[in-house]
Amino acid sequence: MEIDVRGLSCPIPVIRTKAAVEKGEKSLLIMGDTEVARENVAKYLKGAGFSIVDNGVENGVWCIKAEK
């Protein structure tokens, strides 16, 4: 499932990620553009038992892949 949180401030990116996890999603691709959201989403996913791959920032947009 893709979650686009570009232009959104925390806690909205974490809330949207959490909603997908609570729906049972096991594979996520989250894209955003603020460093705080990137850190908070990654922290939440790790705490929820996901393995994550942070693909870094390209053209101001970060991308995190998460699998459970």
N, C-alpha and C positions, 0 to 999 in steps of 0.2 A: 504494500500500500504506500502511495506517495502522499506526503504531507508537506504542503508549501506554506511556510510561516514567514516568508519574506515580507518586510514592512510591519511586522507585528512585534510588540514589546512584551517582555515577560510580565506576567506568568502565562500569557496566552499560548506561546509555543509549547510549553510543558503541558498545559491543560489539553491541548489538541493531541499531543503525543500520548498522554495518559488515557484519553478517551479511546484512541485506537487500540491501545494495549488491553483496556478493559473489555473491548468488543471481541478480543481473542486474536487479534492480528499477531502473527509470528515473524513477519518479515516487513520491515519498514524502511523507507527512504525519506529522510527529512531534509528539507532545504530551507535555509534562512540567511539573514544578512546582518545580524548583530552578534557580536562576540559573547555577550552575556547569555543570550538565548542558546547559543551553541554549547556553552559550558553547562548550562542548566539542563538542557535536553540530554546531553551525554551523561551527566550525573544521574538523572532520573532513570535512564535506560539501563545503566550499569546496576543500579539499585534494584531494578525490576528483573534482573537476571538475564539481560540481553548481552550478547557479544556485539561490540560495535567496531566499525571501521570508519574513521574520520578521514574523509578524502580531502581535507584542507579547504582553502579558500581560493576561488577562481573568479575573477571579475567582481569581487565583493560579495560573492555568494558561497556559503559553505554547504557541505553535503555530508550527512551521516547515514551510513547503512547499518541497520540493526537486525540481528537474527536471534531467535530463541529456539 
